[in-house]
Amino acid sequence: MNLSFLGQGDMAQTKELYDQFFSQEFDFPDFQRFLFSLVVRDGHGKVITAGGVRTLAESIIITDKNYPIEGRLAALKEMQGAQAYLAQQVGYDQLHAFIQDEKWLAHLKKHGFKDCIGKALYLPLF
């Protein structure tokens, strides 16, 4: 097996794999926007796996839960608008939030956040 950076010559095979196995799960990635993209080929040059790492914009909000609800909701809307605008300005098309509090989850959904497709996982790196 051969691991290398994904190149334009790998796109046709990568797109075929996507169309055959993943087109119903997610949009074909724009690998040019990734931090890096890699491909693993067999000894005959056949693409076995292609992928990479892209950055993710995560919204983190710390709120005074003792503050009256009307003010908290106004602050949420203001914060969300600013975060969305600034994330767009630097090239992101999504803003993610990881929620444990069911009430906060409901508020965020009421104000435009959507469920992710699939189950979110993470890999600790250290």
N, C-alpha and C positions, 0 to 999 in steps of 0.2 A: 504494500500500500504506500501511497505517496501523498503527503500533506503539503499543500502549497497555498499561496494566495489565490483567491478566485479571480479569474480574468474574463474578458469578454468572450474568449473562446470556450468558456465553460457554461455560458448562459443558456445555450440551446438545450444541452442535456439537463441542466438544472431546472429549466422551465418545463421540460417534459416530465421530470420527476414530480414537480409541483402540480402540474395538470393532472397527472395520474393518481397522486396520493393525497394532496393537501388543498386542492382548489376549493373544497367545500368548508375548510376550516379557517382559512385566513387569506388575505390578499397577498399576491406575490410581492415579496420584499423589494424595496429600492436599495440594493446593496451598496450603491454609491454613497448613501447617507450613513452607512455603518462606520463604526470606528475602524473595523477591519472585517474582511470576509475571507473565508477559507474554503478549500475544497479537498476532499479525500478521493483519490482515484485508485483503481486497481492497477495491476501491472500492464494492462492493455489500454489505459487512458480513460476507462469508463468511470464516470462520476458515480460514486457510491453515496456520498454525503456532501452537502454544501450548506454553509451557514455563516454566521458571524455574530458580532456583538454590536448592538446599537445602544445609544444612550436613551434614558427614560426621564421625562420630567415628572417629578413627584411633588405633589402639594403637601406641605406639612403646615398645620395650623394649630396653634396653642391658644385656647380660649378660656376666659374667665367664666366658668359655669355658674357662678353666683350672680353674674350680671343679668339684668332683666332680658327675657327672651327676645323682645322686639329689637333691642340694641344688638344682641348677639347675631340675630338674623341679618340686620343691616350691615354689621361688620363682616359677616360671612360673604354677603353679596359683593361688598366692596373688595374684600381680599380676593375672592374668586375671580372677579373681573380683572383685577390688576395682575394676578398670577397668570391667567389665561392670555392676556394681552402680551405680557412680557415673554412668556414661553413661545408664543407665535412669532414674536419679533426675532427670536434666535433660532427659529426653524423647526420647532416642535409642532406636531399636529394633534397631540393628545396630552392631557394632564392627568396623572394618576394619583389616587389617594388610597391608602391602606387603612382600613377602619376596623376597630374592635367594638365600638360603642354602637348598638343598634339604633338608638335615637339619632345619633350624628349621621349614621348611614342613611336613615330616612330623610334627614334634612338635606344632605348632599344630593341624593337622588331627586328630591323635590326641586332642586336648583340646578339640574342639568347633568349631573354625573350619571353614568351608565354602568351596568355590570360588565366586567371583562368577559370575553369569550374564553372559555377554558378555566382552569384552576391555576392561580398564581402560585409559583414556587420560587424559592431562592436557594442559592448555593453559597454557603459561607466560604470566603476566600482566606480567612485567617482567624 
